[in-house]
Amino acid sequence: MAELLSTKFHETLPEKYVRPETQRPLFSEVITGTKIPIIDLKSPVDQIISQIAHASQSYGFFQVVNHGIPDELLLKVMAIAIEFFRLPAEEKEKLYTDDPTKKVRLSTSFNVARETVHNWRDYLRMHCYPLEKFMPEWPSKPDLFKEVISTYCKEVRQLGMKLLGAISLSLGLEEDYIKEALGEQEQHMAVNFYPQCPEPELTYGLPAHTDPNALTILLQDPEVAGLHVLKDGKWIAVDPLPGALVINIGDQLQALSNGRYKSVWHRAVVNSSKERLSVASFLCPSNSALVSPAKKLTEITPPVYRDYTYDEYYKKFWSRNLDQEHCLELFKS
């Protein structure tokens, strides 16, 4: 069992976390002060759809405000998550596993068994849908954990479905096209904890990667920045906007849109003065869903990707290192 970073304070960076010189974050080259698109979900529907189309094509990322999830609930989620990572080591050990097939697992880095260099992150990953099936296996400590997180999961799923409808319309498809194409969608959550790091310029919280699922809804730490997205070959810092949620187009939406919408490379960096937390919710196609570019979109441009099941894709994704070439490259027509 690898040791969780959150169990002790580190004064120096252990060797196994040090990236080769050519793979380091180069903070001096990161562009700051750029706002990625912010979409107000209380705007007129036509405006929302055109903003989503623009953001999904040019960034693959956008932030949403007035999304309907109460600020108070977002704060409770962050508070209970930090409380979880501050539990005594023996409590957390009960949940620790390096097996990526487990439905609830506390682990460290990304894929400890396969990596040569580790990432400065601990995380709790859980399946969240249907709730009644997976909730019994969730952590029972802190006391309100199940109650707060399950309330948030329901809200996030509702928002996710609404966004998938808008994304469908923005592609010129029927509103329920994507929802139907993806089948009975699974929902997973990763609660990421990035402790203070003695030498943040030598390592990552998570290196550059794309998300293998359909749509990711990210609750950022409201006070500590650490998310970077790649645009036009440059890394852009995504500063936290209190109350906003970051929406990320995943690999499956890139495939369904026949490459029109981008599942963009993003990464998490760490810092020496503050710990950082983020809560990512993933909407994933059902394992048996057959993913392929929408027929309507292939009338204009030939299909960029072959048909495949999500199960095949997900297995391929987890069998690789996180920062290898885009996994979708392996599924081209």
C-alpha positions as CSV (number, residue, x, y, z in Angstrom):
1,M,0.0,0.0,0.0
2,A,1.3,3.4,-1.0
3,E,1.3,6.0,1.8
4,L,-1.3,8.8,1.7
5,L,0.2,12.3,1.5
6,S,-2.5,13.7,3.8
7,T,-1.3,11.7,6.7
8,K,1.7,13.8,7.4
9,F,3.5,17.1,6.6
10,H,6.3,16.9,4.1
11,E,9.4,19.2,4.4
12,T,11.1,18.0,1.3
13,L,9.8,16.5,-2.0
14,P,10.4,12.7,-2.1
15,E,12.4,11.7,-5.2
16,K,9.5,9.6,-6.7
17,Y,7.5,12.8,-7.2
18,V,10.2,14.7,-9.1
19,R,9.4,15.1,-12.8
20,P,12.1,15.0,-15.4
21,E,13.2,18.5,-16.4
22,T,11.3,18.5,-19.7
23,Q,8.0,17.6,-18.0
24,R,7.8,20.3,-15.3
25,P,5.0,22.9,-15.0
26,L,7.1,26.0,-16.0
27,F,5.0,28.5,-14.0
28,S,6.6,31.5,-15.7
29,E,5.0,30.5,-19.0
30,V,1.5,30.1,-17.7
31,I,-0.9,32.8,-18.8
32,T,-2.8,34.3,-15.9
33,G,-5.8,36.7,-15.7
34,T,-7.6,35.2,-18.7
35,K,-11.2,34.4,-18.1
36,I,-12.5,31.2,-19.7
37,P,-16.1,31.7,-20.9
38,I,-18.7,32.3,-18.1
39,I,-22.3,31.2,-19.0
40,D,-25.2,32.5,-17.0
41,L,-27.8,29.8,-17.0
42,K,-30.5,32.3,-16.3
43,S,-29.9,34.0,-19.7
44,P,-32.3,33.4,-22.7
45,V,-32.0,29.9,-24.0
46,D,-30.8,30.9,-27.5
47,Q,-27.9,32.8,-25.9
48,I,-27.0,29.9,-23.7
49,I,-26.9,27.5,-26.6
50,S,-24.7,29.8,-28.8
51,Q,-22.3,30.5,-25.9
52,I,-22.0,26.7,-25.2
53,A,-21.3,26.1,-28.9
54,H,-18.5,28.8,-28.9
55,A,-17.0,27.7,-25.6
56,S,-17.1,23.9,-26.5
57,Q,-15.4,24.5,-29.9
58,S,-12.7,27.0,-28.8
59,Y,-12.0,25.9,-25.3
60,G,-13.7,22.6,-24.4
61,F,-14.3,24.3,-21.0
62,F,-16.6,26.9,-19.6
63,Q,-17.9,28.1,-16.2
64,V,-21.6,28.3,-15.3
65,V,-23.2,30.7,-12.8
66,N,-26.9,30.8,-11.7
67,H,-26.8,27.0,-12.1
68,G,-29.4,26.3,-9.4
69,I,-27.2,24.5,-6.9
70,P,-27.3,26.7,-3.7
71,D,-24.0,28.3,-2.6
72,E,-24.6,27.0,0.9
73,L,-24.5,23.4,-0.4
74,L,-21.3,24.0,-2.3
75,L,-19.7,25.3,0.9
76,K,-20.9,22.3,2.8
77,V,-19.4,19.9,0.2
78,M,-16.0,21.6,0.5
79,A,-16.2,21.6,4.3
80,I,-17.1,17.9,4.6
81,A,-14.5,17.0,2.0
82,I,-11.6,18.7,3.9
83,E,-12.9,17.1,7.1
84,F,-12.7,13.7,5.5
85,F,-9.0,14.2,4.6
86,R,-8.3,15.3,8.1
87,L,-9.6,12.0,9.6
88,P,-7.1,9.9,11.5
89,A,-4.8,7.7,9.3
90,E,-6.3,4.5,10.7
91,E,-9.8,5.7,9.7
92,K,-8.7,6.4,6.1
93,E,-6.7,3.2,5.8
94,K,-10.0,1.2,5.9
95,L,-10.9,2.7,2.5
96,Y,-7.5,2.6,0.9
97,T,-7.0,0.5,-2.3
98,D,-5.0,0.7,-5.5
99,D,-7.6,-1.3,-7.4
100,P,-9.3,1.0,-10.0
101,T,-12.3,-1.4,-10.3
102,K,-13.4,-0.8,-6.7
103,K,-16.6,1.4,-6.5
104,V,-15.4,3.3,-3.5
105,R,-11.7,3.9,-3.1
106,L,-9.3,6.1,-1.4
107,S,-5.9,6.3,-3.1
108,T,-3.0,8.5,-3.9
109,S,-1.4,9.9,-7.1
110,F,-3.3,8.5,-10.2
111,N,-2.4,4.9,-10.9
112,V,0.2,3.9,-8.4
113,A,0.8,0.4,-9.8
114,R,1.7,1.7,-13.3
115,E,3.4,5.1,-12.7
116,T,7.1,5.8,-12.8
117,V,6.6,9.3,-11.2
118,H,3.9,10.0,-8.7
119,N,1.5,13.0,-8.5
120,W,1.1,15.2,-5.4
121,R,-2.6,14.2,-4.8
122,D,-4.7,12.0,-2.6
123,Y,-8.2,11.3,-3.8
124,L,-11.5,9.6,-2.8
125,R,-13.3,8.2,-5.8
126,M,-16.9,6.9,-5.5
127,H,-19.7,5.7,-7.7
128,C,-22.8,7.8,-7.2
129,Y,-25.7,6.5,-9.4
130,P,-28.0,4.9,-8.5
131,L,-27.4,6.4,-5.0
132,E,-29.2,3.6,-3.1
133,K,-26.9,1.1,-4.7
134,F,-23.6,2.8,-3.8
135,M,-24.2,5.0,-0.8
136,P,-24.0,2.2,1.8
137,E,-20.3,1.6,0.8
138,W,-19.4,5.3,1.1
139,P,-17.4,6.6,4.1
140,S,-19.4,6.7,7.3
141,K,-17.1,9.4,8.8
142,P,-17.4,12.4,9.0
143,D,-21.0,12.0,10.3
144,L,-22.7,14.2,7.7
145,F,-20.7,12.9,4.8
146,K,-23.3,10.7,3.2
147,E,-26.1,13.2,3.7
148,V,-24.2,16.3,2.2
149,I,-22.5,14.4,-0.7
150,S,-25.7,12.6,-1.8
151,T,-27.7,15.8,-1.8
152,Y,-25.0,17.4,-4.0
153,C,-24.8,14.3,-6.3
154,K,-28.6,14.6,-7.0
155,E,-28.2,18.3,-7.8
156,V,-25.2,17.8,-10.1
157,R,-26.9,15.0,-12.0
158,Q,-29.9,17.3,-12.7
159,L,-27.6,20.1,-13.9
160,G,-25.6,17.7,-16.0
161,M,-28.7,16.4,-17.8
162,K,-29.8,20.0,-18.5
163,L,-26.3,20.8,-19.9
164,L,-26.2,17.7,-22.1
165,G,-29.6,18.8,-23.6
166,A,-28.2,22.3,-24.3
167,I,-25.0,20.8,-25.8
168,S,-27.1,18.6,-28.1
169,L,-29.1,21.6,-29.3
170,S,-25.9,23.5,-29.8
171,L,-24.7,20.8,-32.2
172,G,-28.0,21.1,-34.2
173,L,-29.2,17.7,-32.7
174,E,-32.5,16.9,-30.9
175,E,-32.3,18.0,-27.3
176,D,-32.4,14.4,-25.9
177,Y,-30.0,13.0,-28.6
178,I,-26.8,12.8,-26.3
179,K,-28.8,11.5,-23.3
180,E,-30.2,8.7,-25.4
181,A,-26.9,7.9,-27.1
182,L,-25.1,7.6,-23.8
183,G,-27.7,5.2,-22.2
184,E,-28.3,5.0,-18.5
185,Q,-25.4,7.2,-17.5
186,E,-23.2,6.3,-14.6
187,Q,-22.0,9.1,-12.3
188,H,-18.7,9.0,-10.4
189,M,-17.1,11.5,-8.1
190,A,-13.4,12.3,-7.3
191,V,-12.7,14.3,-4.2
192,N,-9.1,15.6,-4.8
193,F,-6.9,16.7,-2.0
194,Y,-3.6,18.5,-2.9
195,P,-1.5,19.1,0.2
196,Q,1.0,21.9,0.6
197,C,4.0,20.9,-1.5
198,P,7.6,21.8,-0.6
199,E,8.7,22.1,-4.3
200,P,5.6,22.7,-6.5
201,E,7.7,23.6,-9.5
202,L,9.0,20.0,-9.7
203,T,5.8,18.1,-9.7
204,Y,2.0,18.0,-10.5
205,G,-1.2,17.4,-8.6
206,L,-2.3,15.8,-11.9
207,P,-0.3,16.0,-15.1
208,A,-1.9,17.1,-18.4
209,H,-4.8,14.8,-19.3
210,T,-8.2,14.7,-20.9
211,D,-11.3,13.2,-19.2
212,P,-12.4,9.8,-20.5
213,N,-16.1,10.4,-19.7
214,A,-18.8,12.5,-21.4
215,L,-19.1,15.6,-19.1
216,T,-17.3,16.7,-16.0
217,I,-18.6,19.2,-13.5
218,L,-15.9,20.6,-11.2
219,L,-16.3,22.4,-7.9
220,Q,-13.1,24.3,-7.4
221,D,-11.5,25.4,-4.2
222,P,-13.0,28.9,-3.9
223,E,-9.7,30.4,-2.5
224,V,-6.8,28.4,-4.0
225,A,-6.1,28.3,-7.8
226,G,-4.4,25.3,-9.4
227,L,-6.4,24.3,-12.5
228,H,-4.7,25.0,-15.9
229,V,-6.2,24.4,-19.4
230,L,-4.3,24.2,-22.7
231,K,-5.4,26.6,-25.4
232,D,-3.5,27.2,-28.6
233,G,-0.4,25.6,-27.2
234,K,-0.3,27.7,-24.0
235,W,-1.3,26.9,-20.5
236,I,-4.0,29.2,-19.0
237,A,-4.7,29.4,-15.3
238,V,-8.4,29.1,-14.4
239,D,-8.9,31.2,-11.4
240,P,-11.7,30.2,-9.0
241,L,-14.9,32.1,-9.4
242,P,-16.9,31.7,-6.1
243,G,-20.2,30.0,-6.7
244,A,-19.4,29.0,-10.3
245,L,-18.9,25.4,-11.5
246,V,-16.3,24.5,-14.2
247,I,-17.8,22.4,-17.0
248,N,-15.4,20.2,-19.0
249,I,-16.2,18.5,-22.3
250,G,-15.0,14.9,-22.0
251,D,-13.6,12.5,-24.7
252,Q,-17.1,10.9,-25.4
253,L,-18.6,14.3,-26.3
254,Q,-15.6,14.9,-28.6
255,A,-16.4,11.6,-30.3
256,L,-20.2,12.2,-30.5
257,S,-19.6,15.7,-32.0
258,N,-17.3,14.1,-34.6
259,G,-14.4,16.2,-33.3
260,R,-16.3,19.5,-33.4
261,Y,-16.2,20.0,-29.6
262,K,-12.8,19.5,-27.9
263,S,-12.0,17.4,-24.8
264,V,-9.2,19.7,-23.8
265,W,-6.0,18.9,-22.0
266,H,-6.0,20.2,-18.4
267,R,-3.8,19.7,-15.4
268,A,-3.6,20.5,-11.7
269,V,-0.6,22.2,-10.1
270,V,0.2,22.5,-6.4
271,N,1.7,25.2,-4.2
272,S,3.9,25.5,-1.2
273,S,1.7,27.7,1.0
274,K,-1.8,26.2,0.9
275,E,-3.5,22.9,0.5
276,R,-6.2,22.8,-2.2
277,L,-9.3,20.8,-2.7
278,S,-11.5,20.1,-5.7
279,V,-14.6,17.9,-6.3
280,A,-15.1,16.5,-9.8
281,S,-18.4,14.9,-10.8
282,F,-18.2,12.7,-13.9
283,L,-21.2,11.8,-16.1
284,C,-20.2,8.6,-18.0
285,P,-21.9,6.6,-20.7
286,S,-23.3,3.2,-19.6
287,N,-20.6,0.6,-20.2
288,S,-22.6,-1.1,-23.0
289,A,-23.3,2.3,-24.8
290,L,-22.1,2.2,-28.4
291,V,-20.4,5.6,-28.9
292,S,-20.1,7.0,-32.4
293,P,-20.2,10.3,-34.1
294,A,-23.8,11.5,-34.6
295,K,-25.0,10.5,-38.0
296,K,-26.4,14.0,-38.7
297,L,-22.9,15.4,-38.2
298,T,-21.2,12.8,-40.4
299,E,-23.3,13.9,-43.4
300,I,-21.2,17.1,-43.5
301,T,-17.8,15.7,-42.5
302,P,-16.8,12.0,-42.7
303,P,-16.7,10.2,-39.3
304,V,-13.4,10.9,-37.5
305,Y,-13.9,8.1,-35.0
306,R,-15.0,4.5,-35.3
307,D,-17.8,3.0,-33.2
308,Y,-16.8,1.5,-29.9
309,T,-18.3,0.7,-26.5
310,Y,-17.6,2.8,-23.5
311,D,-16.4,-0.3,-21.7
312,E,-13.7,-0.8,-24.4
313,Y,-12.7,2.9,-24.1
314,Y,-12.5,3.0,-20.3
315,K,-10.4,-0.1,-20.1
316,K,-7.9,1.3,-22.7
317,F,-7.8,4.6,-20.8
318,W,-6.9,3.0,-17.4
319,S,-4.3,0.7,-19.0
320,R,-2.2,3.7,-20.0
321,N,-0.3,6.4,-18.3
322,L,-2.4,9.5,-17.7
323,D,-0.3,11.9,-19.8
324,Q,0.3,9.7,-22.9
325,E,-1.2,10.8,-26.3
326,H,-5.0,11.5,-26.4
327,C,-6.7,8.2,-25.9
328,L,-9.2,9.1,-28.6
329,E,-6.4,8.9,-31.2
330,L,-6.6,5.1,-30.8
331,F,-10.2,5.1,-31.9
332,K,-9.9,7.0,-35.1
333,S,-11.8,5.7,-38.2
